[in-house]
Amino acid sequence: MNLHEYQGKELLAQYGVVIQRGIVAHTPDEAVEAAKKLTEETGTGWHVVKAQVHAGGRGKGGGVKLAKNLDQLKEHATNILGMKLVTPQTSAEGKLVRKILITEDVFYPGETEPSEIYISVLMDRERKCNVIVYSTEGGMDIEDVAHNTPHLIHKEYIDPLAGLQGFQARRIAFNLGMSGVAYKNMVKFIYNLYSAFVGSDASMFEINPCLHASDGKIIAVDAKVDLDENALFRHKDLAALRDTDEEDPTDVEAKSYGLNFVNLDGNVGCMVNGAGLAMATMDIIKLSGGEPANFLDVGGTADAKRVEQAFRIILRNEKVEAILINIFGGIVRCDRVAQGVIDAYKNIGNISVPIIVRLQGTNAVIAKKMIDESGLEVRSAILLKEAAAEVAKVVG
């Protein structure tokens, strides 16, 4: 589950990470009031207007603007709110900006110029440990740095049982060229950032840029946070931060029915129970000459109602030319799935695409008989290769 920048910063602050302070606004007038309040609290005269969407690269798309006075701030707020922000991490359609973050300007003058650093914490599945990725070349062009000068990207691998060790935090600060007060602040920053990552059961924390200010302060100017949805049952407060406006409406609906759904760009819809079976089913579809239109796992406790809702979601995709239902009846009974298929067919009506049903396991024989005797235009199969052959007939 992704968080907005302001939500990620609030989470970081709870763990003692120094952040760029800001206030969320939904209208230009709210933006002006937020700026005035920040001026009172921080003394800042300049402010930054930031679009709040679940996508990186907002600066490149015009979603981050510096305002040197309130008139500029209101103008930027008016232009950004309601815009379709297109970045390298969005579709060509872009994302609608519904709210903005008004922040203090932390690029204050001093004896030395501030520098931008890149720091992220994530899981390295291959090494089965956490990793802190960091570079002195932070900012909007970090992707180019990784591609053109990979030697400037450093990694520190953290044993998840032992946790972050003192020498590792100090090595990171040293490799980033820190000294004096900045060195001490960076070591503390790394500790607190890693604590936030572990404490929130996150999949990723990305701070870009992390600012090394002229007075030695280390400040999180941005925060991109991805939380592990499987651990949200331990964090009710974090689960409440979900912004469904930033998610695909179909995905949101599927979740409300307890369905695991991912939309794909193919022509054969598939409905299965279990992630492993779903992957195998998509492979079969491809080997049969088709392309999966979705990943849809109805779960191990699917009933007729859930199957019907899954049907409705798949059929909304106009590219779907056929639907393959592949169910292994372990916990879920095949006759329940069959009843769901029959109910969906009758309730939805006018289903023009072929439906191939392969049911194996508990009550599979009963389920096949139910479908065969239903009078519906549903093709049943016993073996997976039989189901594949039916798919090939449709898309071949």
Disulfide bonds with the S-S distance in Angstrom:
none
